[in-house]
Amino acid sequence: MSTFSIFLVLITIVCFLLVVVIMVQNPKGGGLSSSLGGSTQIGGVQKTTDFLDKSTWTLGGILILLILLSSLSFDGSLGTPDSKIIDKTEEVMPKAATPAPITPAPANEPAKK
């Protein structure tokens, strides 16, 4: 398994976690914190929203870092050497022949009366 493939798996996991954390949040500030009850509980509502906010930013930063590292580890081939699209396109489409030079047609002589 190549380094690039490992980065792809890590990026997929981070994306899934990021979606879960964002879906738990409520845009109006309720989200998970509204189902936990009052502020008398340990941690309270404010701590939950702070944790979700920090985890969103952390996962976003990790995602950007993984994307940058994966682009550095990309060597240009994910399969066999002859699996490149450019090579296959050149095989399918033959090179165009150069057109023959265009010679002007002879001028018609004026019609005799």
C-alpha positions as a Markdown table, in Angstrom:
| # | Residue | x | y | z |
|---|---|---|---|---|
| 1 | Met | 0.0 | 0.0 | 0.0 |
| 2 | Ser | 1.5 | 3.3 | -1.0 |
| 3 | Thr | 1.8 | 6.4 | 1.1 |
| 4 | Phe | -0.7 | 8.2 | -1.0 |
| 5 | Ser | -3.3 | 5.5 | -0.4 |
| 6 | Ile | -2.7 | 5.8 | 3.4 |
| 7 | Phe | -3.3 | 9.5 | 3.1 |
| 8 | Leu | -6.5 | 8.9 | 1.2 |
| 9 | Val | -7.8 | 6.6 | 3.9 |
| 10 | Leu | -6.9 | 9.1 | 6.6 |
| 11 | Ile | -8.6 | 12.0 | 4.7 |
| 12 | Thr | -11.7 | 9.9 | 4.4 |
| 13 | Ile | -11.8 | 9.2 | 8.1 |
| 14 | Val | -11.3 | 12.9 | 9.0 |
| 15 | Cys | -14.0 | 13.9 | 6.5 |
| 16 | Phe | -16.5 | 11.5 | 8.1 |
| 17 | Leu | -15.6 | 12.8 | 11.6 |
| 18 | Leu | -15.9 | 16.4 | 10.4 |
| 19 | Val | -19.4 | 15.7 | 9.0 |
| 20 | Val | -20.5 | 14.1 | 12.3 |
| 21 | Val | -19.2 | 17.0 | 14.4 |
| 22 | Ile | -20.9 | 19.5 | 12.1 |
| 23 | Met | -24.2 | 17.7 | 12.1 |
| 24 | Val | -24.3 | 17.5 | 15.9 |
| 25 | Gln | -24.1 | 21.3 | 16.1 |
| 26 | Asn | -27.1 | 23.4 | 15.7 |
| 27 | Pro | -26.7 | 26.7 | 13.8 |
| 28 | Lys | -28.7 | 28.6 | 16.5 |
| 29 | Gly | -26.5 | 27.3 | 19.4 |
| 30 | Gly | -28.8 | 24.4 | 20.5 |
| 31 | Gly | -27.4 | 21.2 | 18.9 |
| 32 | Leu | -26.2 | 18.6 | 21.3 |
| 33 | Ser | -26.1 | 21.0 | 24.1 |
| 34 | Ser | -29.9 | 21.5 | 24.1 |
| 35 | Ser | -30.5 | 17.8 | 24.7 |
| 36 | Leu | -28.1 | 17.7 | 27.7 |
| 37 | Gly | -30.4 | 19.7 | 30.0 |
| 38 | Gly | -29.6 | 22.6 | 32.2 |
| 39 | Ser | -26.3 | 24.2 | 33.1 |
| 40 | Thr | -26.2 | 22.3 | 36.4 |
| 41 | Gln | -24.7 | 19.3 | 34.8 |
| 42 | Ile | -21.0 | 18.7 | 34.8 |
| 43 | Gly | -19.4 | 20.5 | 31.9 |
| 44 | Gly | -22.5 | 22.5 | 31.2 |
| 45 | Val | -23.8 | 23.7 | 27.9 |
| 46 | Gln | -21.1 | 26.2 | 27.2 |
| 47 | Lys | -18.4 | 23.6 | 27.5 |
| 48 | Thr | -20.2 | 21.4 | 25.0 |
| 49 | Thr | -20.4 | 24.1 | 22.3 |
| 50 | Asp | -16.7 | 25.1 | 23.0 |
| 51 | Phe | -15.7 | 21.4 | 22.5 |
| 52 | Leu | -17.7 | 21.1 | 19.3 |
| 53 | Asp | -16.3 | 24.4 | 18.0 |
| 54 | Lys | -12.7 | 23.5 | 18.8 |
| 55 | Ser | -13.1 | 20.0 | 17.4 |
| 56 | Thr | -14.5 | 21.4 | 14.1 |
| 57 | Trp | -11.5 | 23.7 | 13.7 |
| 58 | Thr | -9.0 | 21.0 | 14.7 |
| 59 | Leu | -10.5 | 18.5 | 12.2 |
| 60 | Gly | -10.5 | 21.1 | 9.5 |
| 61 | Gly | -6.8 | 21.9 | 10.1 |
| 62 | Ile | -6.0 | 18.2 | 10.1 |
| 63 | Leu | -7.8 | 17.8 | 6.9 |
| 64 | Ile | -5.9 | 20.6 | 5.2 |
| 65 | Leu | -2.6 | 19.2 | 6.5 |
| 66 | Leu | -3.4 | 15.7 | 5.2 |
| 67 | Ile | -4.4 | 17.1 | 1.8 |
| 68 | Leu | -1.1 | 19.0 | 1.5 |
| 69 | Leu | 1.0 | 16.0 | 2.7 |
| 70 | Ser | -0.8 | 13.7 | 0.3 |
| 71 | Ser | -0.1 | 16.0 | -2.6 |
| 72 | Leu | 3.6 | 15.9 | -1.8 |
| 73 | Ser | 3.5 | 12.1 | -1.6 |
| 74 | Phe | 1.7 | 11.7 | -4.9 |
| 75 | Asp | 4.1 | 10.2 | -7.4 |
| 76 | Gly | 1.8 | 10.4 | -10.5 |
| 77 | Ser | 0.9 | 6.7 | -10.9 |
| 78 | Leu | -1.7 | 4.8 | -9.0 |
| 79 | Gly | -1.5 | 1.6 | -11.0 |
| 80 | Thr | 0.5 | 0.1 | -13.7 |
| 81 | Pro | 2.9 | 2.3 | -15.7 |
| 82 | Asp | 0.7 | 2.0 | -18.9 |
| 83 | Ser | -2.5 | 3.2 | -17.1 |
| 84 | Lys | -1.9 | 6.8 | -17.9 |
| 85 | Ile | -4.8 | 8.5 | -19.7 |
| 86 | Ile | -2.5 | 10.6 | -21.9 |
| 87 | Asp | -0.8 | 7.5 | -23.3 |
| 88 | Lys | -4.1 | 5.8 | -24.0 |
| 89 | Thr | -5.5 | 8.9 | -25.7 |
| 90 | Glu | -2.5 | 9.0 | -28.0 |
| 91 | Glu | -3.0 | 5.4 | -29.0 |
| 92 | Val | -6.7 | 5.8 | -29.8 |
| 93 | Met | -6.3 | 9.0 | -31.7 |
| 94 | Pro | -3.7 | 8.7 | -34.5 |
| 95 | Lys | -1.6 | 11.7 | -35.3 |
| 96 | Ala | -3.2 | 13.8 | -38.0 |
| 97 | Ala | -1.5 | 13.9 | -41.4 |
| 98 | Thr | -0.2 | 17.2 | -42.6 |
| 99 | Pro | -2.6 | 18.6 | -45.2 |
| 100 | Ala | -1.5 | 18.9 | -48.8 |
| 101 | Pro | -0.6 | 22.4 | -50.0 |
| 102 | Ile | -3.5 | 24.1 | -51.6 |
| 103 | Thr | -2.8 | 25.2 | -55.2 |
| 104 | Pro | -5.0 | 27.8 | -56.7 |
| 105 | Ala | -7.3 | 26.7 | -59.4 |
| 106 | Pro | -6.6 | 28.1 | -62.9 |
| 107 | Ala | -8.5 | 31.2 | -63.7 |
| 108 | Asn | -11.3 | 30.7 | -66.2 |
| 109 | Glu | -10.7 | 32.3 | -69.5 |
| 110 | Pro | -13.3 | 34.8 | -70.5 |
| 111 | Ala | -16.1 | 33.3 | -72.6 |
| 112 | Lys | -15.8 | 34.0 | -76.4 |
| 113 | Lys | -18.8 | 35.5 | -78.2 |
